[in-house]
Amino acid sequence: MISLQPIGCILLAGISAAFALSPVSHLYAAVHNWTEPDLDWLAYANASGPGNRAFGPSWIGGLELDGQTNEFIPKGNDEPSRLGMPLVAFDTSSDVAVGLLPSQYQVNSVTLTMTMASATFPGEFLFYDDTPDTQAEILADIQTGSFDSERPMELYGVGFRDGYTGFEFSGSTDPTLLDESTHIYASSDGGYLAYPISSNALGQPHDVSNSITGGFSETAPANTTTPFDPTPWAIGTTNLSVGAAIPDDTTFTFDVDFSEPGVLNYVQQGLSDGGLGFFVSSLTLATQPGLGIFPYPQWYLRESAGGAVNGIPPTLEIDVTVLSTPGDFDEDGDVDGFDLADWEQHYGIDAGADADGDGDSDGADFLIWQRNYTGPGTLVATTVVPEPTSILLIGTIFAFSMRSRLLRKCRY
């Protein structure tokens, strides 16, 4: 007959230590790369097939002046002043553990690349700029009838409206998740479902769709905003000199700026949810080909890869250190029987299963494993997981632990 006394001794001996010390998370770090988006769209009210296009232009348009004030006429949510923008989204769940608390993701850097295929008009060029332009500069262009084709390329986060909450990567039919078969301009009120966001001083999302003209805003009080100058989360950079003409197939690098309030939280929440999305916007004026002289950037989307276009899809790189849940001794993102096996291997020998940071592997560490147990192959949830019953724990222990030290008698 096998005695259960040693297990009880281990648990009793560790109770005071387990609850007196704060668990110390283990760390694992990696640089993850995605060579193309899992989803992308051209966000434009009049775009046909926005989710299966090879190119995603970015421009501002529909700008009109009030005859009395000489200011911009405010725009709505059906044709905002940032009229066309590519939206790209990446499924991060296959590389980065999902479901952890956002604070468990220590994000060191996020870099998006987008490659500009061309401007629209042969013989007309866009010129490189790496500093933000103001709303006043755009207004002055329209008031004077001039045109500045030296504009920066801007990156923003993604906000959702009309009941949408995120991106659909798994192929399910969740009506709250956006997939490529859904037009960005398909809301119940005829406006956009997703919109570019910056953040205010408190880190709260700020709809920038109509920052140029003012008008509708999903995030402003009464859904109305005056014109303002948002701070982009990144400005696209290249190896060109400022003012140089941008040749075809120029790749822009967008290094996300974590010094801006709310940006880190946005990325951390995205990793916890399993996906990250970004809008790329530019303040270039545009007219339809043959109707004007304004060139505008066209970005390769993932559908451009191969075939006749043979384009360069957007890419994403994330450097992240994940703080695993205490008790995750094998650092695979969950707390299960394999971690118990690690604890058994290191128990009483070294600190290889040290969840409480006291320099050894003992009964206190077992209790931390017990409190955070998620079951075989289950990723850690963002809420507290109930402890398994004593019978389940004992069964799990004996399934993974057969070494003789667990059968030693207690000595008092």
N, C-alpha and C positions, 0 to 999 in steps of 0.2 A: 504493500500500500504506500502510495506517495504522500508524504506529509506536505501540507500547505503552509506550515509554520514559517519557513524561511522567507516566503513572499510577504507574509504579514509583517515579519520583522523588518524587511527592507522598506516597506511602505511606512510603517510607524516611525522608523528611524529618520526618514526623510521629510516627514510632514512639516516640522517646525522650520526646517531650512527652506523647503519649497515655497512656503508662504511668507517667509521673512525676506527673501531676496527677489529682486526684479530680474526676470528672465532676460538673457542676453541673446539677441538674434544672431544667427550665423549669416554670412555674406556670400553671395556668388555674383560675379560680374561678367559681362560679355558685351561685345559689340555685335549687333544684329544688322543684317542688310537685307533689303528687299529690292529686287531688280526691276520690278514693275508694280503698279498698283493692283489691288484686287478688284477695285471698283473705280470708275471715273466717269465724269459727265462734263458736257458743256452746259453751264448754267446760263441759259438765255431763253427768254420767253418764247421766241419764234423758232427755236432750234427744232429740227426734225430729227428723231432718233438720237437724243442727246447722250444716251448711254452707250452708243456703239460707233462713235465718231473717231476718226483717226487724228483729228486736230481739235484743239480747244482754244479759240481766240480769247483775248482779254482786251476790253476797251470800255470807255464811258461813252454815253450817247443820250440822245433825246433831250439835250440841254436847251432850254428856252429861257429868254429873259422877259421879265415883267416890264411892260412898256412904261410904267410909271415909276417904278423903283429902280429899274436897271439891275435888279437882283434875279437870281435863278427862281423860276417857278418850281415849287416843291413837287417831288415825284412820289408815286405810290409804290405798292408792293408788287404790282403787275409788270412794271417796266422801270425799275430803279435806275438811278444815275450810273451806278456800276453795272452796266447793261449786260456785259458778257464776261464770264470768268470760268476757267476750268476748276473743277472740284475733284480732288484725288483722295482715295481712302485706302488704307493698308490693313490687312488682317494680321495683327501682331500675336494672336493667340498661339500659333504654332511654334513660336520661338521664345515668347516671354510668358511665364506663368500668369494666368488670369485669376480674378476673384480675390486677390489680396487687398488689404487696405491700401488706399492710394499712397499713404505715407511710407509704405514698404518698398516703393520704387524710388531709388535714388538716381535720378536721371542726370547724367553728366553732359550729354549733348544729343540734339536731334538735328539732322541735316537732310533737307529735301533737295533734289536736283530736278530741274525742268529744262528741257532743251527746246529752244525757239527754232521752229522750222524755217520761218521766213516772215517778212512783212508782206502785206497783201499785194502791193503794187510794184512791178518791176521798175527799177530805176529810182524808186523812192526808198529812203532808209529811215530806220529808227536809230537813235543815238544813245549810247550808254550813259546812265546816270546812277549813282549809288547813294543818293541822299533823298529823303522824302520831300515831296512838293506840297504846297499848301493849297487849301481851297481857294484862297485869294488869287493865287497864280492861275488856276483854272478859270476862275471868273473873269480875270483880266483878259485871258485869251479870247473868250467869247465876246466880251464887251468891245474889244478892239478889232475883232475879226482876224486875229493872228493865230499862229499855230506853233506850238513848241513840241517837237518830236523827240526831245530829250527828257524822257520820263522814267522814273524808277519802276522796277518790278517788285510788287509787294506781296507778302504772305500773311494770311490770317487763319484763325481757327474756324470751326464750323459750329453754328447754332442751328437748332431745329424748331419748327413751329407746326401748328395744326395737328398736334398729337404725335408727331414723330419724335423719336428719342435717340436714334443712332443708325448704324449701317447694318445691312443684312449680308453677312458673309457665308452663312451656312446653307443657304438655299431653302430655308423654311419660309412659311407664308405669314410671318408675324407682321400684322398691319402697322405696327409702330416703327418698323425698321425700313430704311430706304435702300432699295436695290436699283440696279441699272435699268430695269423695265419701267421704273417710275420717273416721270418727267419732273424736274425740279420745280416747274411752275404748274403744279396740279393741286394746289390747296383748295379747300372748300370755298374760299373767297376769291379765287382766281389769282392769288399771289404766289410767292415762293414758299417752298417747304423747308429749304435750307438757306442759310445766309452767312456771310463772312462776319466774324467777330474779332474785335480788339478787346480791351478790357479797361475799365475805369480805374481810378486810384485805389479803390477797395478790392480790385481783382474780379469784379463782376463783369459778365459778358456785355458787350456793347455792339449792337447791330450797326455795321458801317455801310450798309447797302446804299443809303442816301446821304452819306457824309458830304458829298459835293453840293447837293441842292437843298438838303433838308427835305422833310416830308415824312413818309411812313417809317416807323422803326418798331421792330418787335420788342425791343428791350426798354424803350423810353417811356416815361409816364404818358398815359393816354395814347400810346403808340404814335407819338409825333415828336420829331426832333428838328431843331434848327441846324444849319450847316456847321460842321466842326472838322477839326483836323485829328484823325485817329493816329495812333502810333502803331505802325505795322509790327508784327511779331518777327519779321525778318525782311531785309531788302536783298534782292538777288544780286550776287556779285559774279564777275567774270575776271579774266586776266586782261581785259581791254582797258585802255585809258579812258577816263571820263571825257565824254564828248565824241568818242570814236564811233564810227558807223558800225552797227551790229551785223556781222555776216550771217548767212544761213547756217543752221545747225550749231548755234552757239549755246553752250550749256551754262545755265545759271545755278549758282549754289545758294541755298537759303539756310543759313544757320539760325535756328530758333533762339530768340533772345529771352533767357530766363530771368533777366533783371526786370522785365515788365510784370506788373502785378497780375496774378491769375494764370500766367502762361504755364508755369510748372504744374500747378494744380490741374490744368486742362490736360496736359500730357500724362500725368500720373493717373487721372481718372480714366483716360483712354486706354492705357495699358491694363488697368484693372478690368475694364469692360472688354478688352480684346481687340481694339481697333483705334486707329488714328486717322483723322481726315484734315485736309487743309484746302483753303481757297487760295488761288494765285490771281491777283488783280493788278491792273495797270491803268494809269490815268491818261492813257492815250486816246485822243479823239478818233472817230472812225466814220467812214461812209461806205456804202456798198460799192463794190468794184464797178468802175465805169461812171459813178455818180459824184466822184470827188477825188481829192488828192491825198487823203489822210491814210497813211499806212498804219497797220496795227499788228501786234505780235500774234502769231499762231504757234501754239505749243503742241508738241507731239503728245498724244495720249497712248495708252497701252495698245489700242487697236491698230496703231501705226506700225508696230513691230512686224518685220517680214513683209512679204508681198511686194507690190509695186511701190509703196511708200518707203518701206524699210527705215522707219523712224527710230528714234531713241526714246524709249518710254521714261516716265518719271521714276526716280529711285528714292529710297528712304534708308537712312542709317541712324540707329539709336544706340548710344552707349549708356548702359544702365546697370546699376548694382542693385540686386534684389535682396531685401532683408527678409529672409525666410522666417516663418513662424517658429517660435521656440518649440523644440521637439522634432523639428524637421532635420534630423541628423544627417541624412543623405542629400539634403539640399535640392530636392526635386520638386518643391512647391507644394507638397502635401505632408501630412503627418499620419503614417499608416504602420502596418506591420513590419515593413522593411526598416523603418526607423527604430522600431522596438528591437529588431535583430541587431541593429548597430549598437543600441544601448547595451544589449546583453553582451556583445563582443567587447565593449570597452568598460563594462561595469567593474569597478574596483581596480582597474589597471591604469587608465590614463584619462585624459580630458577629451577623448574623441566623441563623447556624447554628453558634453557639458552644456546643458540648457540654461543653467542659472548663473554661469560665469564665476563659479567658486573654485575652478581649477581641477575638478575631478568629475567622474561619472558615478553617480550614486542614486539612492532612492529618491532624492529630491528631484533629480532629472527625470526619473520615471514618472513621477506625479505630474510634472509639466507636460510630458508626452501624453499622459492620460487626459489632461484637461483640454489639450488641443487636438486630440485624435479626430481624424476626419473619415477614417475607413479606407479600405484598399483603393488606390487610384483616384481618390476624390481630392480635387484641388481645394485649398483652404478658402472658406467663405469669409465674407466681410462681417458676419455676425458670429457670436459665440456658439460653438458646436457643443451639444449636450454630451456629457460623459457617457461612455458605454457602461453597461451594467457590469457588476463584478464578475458574473459568469462569463460574459464575453471577454473581459479582460484576462481572466484566468485561462480561458481557452486559447486566446491569442498568445499569451505568454508561453504556454507549453507547446504551441504549434511552432514557435520561432526560437524557443530557448530550451536546449537540452543539456546544457553544460552543468557539470556537477556542482559548481559554486552556488547555484540557486537552491540546492538541496541541503546546504549546510545548515546546521542548527544554530539558533541564536544563542549568543552568550551575553548574559546580563551581569 
